Amino acid sequence: MHRTHYRPLETYVPEHIQPCSKPASDLKAAIEAANLGDMWSMILTLDYGVSEVEELSVEKQDEFLNVMALLLKAYQS
């Protein structure tokens, strides 16, 4: 008999949602080290309308941090 393990529904994470691999403070430090701090502030202010990441909802924080992680990766390669 084949047994299958099912997770409860409340632990479901859609596959299109990828949590950011780095916490905000680590990512911000990496952004600053790459001289992209102005980009961080500009994107946060113009695109998200806030001055601090903590002012965003959890979903928007993840979205912003993923954008910044991709930007950092693009500038490092």
ChimeraX attribute file (.defattr): number of C-alpha atoms within 10 A of each C-alpha:
attribute: neighborCount
match mode: 1-to-1
recipient: residues
	/A:1	3
	/A:2	3
	/A:3	5
	/A:4	6
	/A:5	5
	/A:6	6
	/A:7	8
	/A:8	7
	/A:9	7
	/A:10	6
	/A:11	7
	/A:12	8
	/A:13	10
	/A:14	7
	/A:15	6
	/A:16	6
	/A:17	10
	/A:18	11
	/A:19	14
	/A:20	17
	/A:21	12
	/A:22	13
	/A:23	11
	/A:24	18
	/A:25	10
	/A:26	11
	/A:27	18
	/A:28	19
	/A:29	13
	/A:30	16
	/A:31	21
	/A:32	15
	/A:33	10
	/A:34	12
	/A:35	13
	/A:36	18
	/A:37	14
	/A:38	11
	/A:39	14
	/A:40	20
	/A:41	15
	/A:42	15
	/A:43	16
	/A:44	20
	/A:45	14
	/A:46	10
	/A:47	10
	/A:48	16
	/A:49	12
	/A:50	15
	/A:51	15
	/A:52	12
	/A:53	20
	/A:54	11
	/A:55	12
	/A:56	17
	/A:57	10
	/A:58	11
	/A:59	11
	/A:60	14
	/A:61	20
	/A:62	20
	/A:63	17
	/A:64	21
	/A:65	23
	/A:66	18
	/A:67	15
	/A:68	22
	/A:69	19
	/A:70	12
	/A:71	15
	/A:72	19
	/A:73	11
	/A:74	9
	/A:75	11
	/A:76	8
	/A:77	5
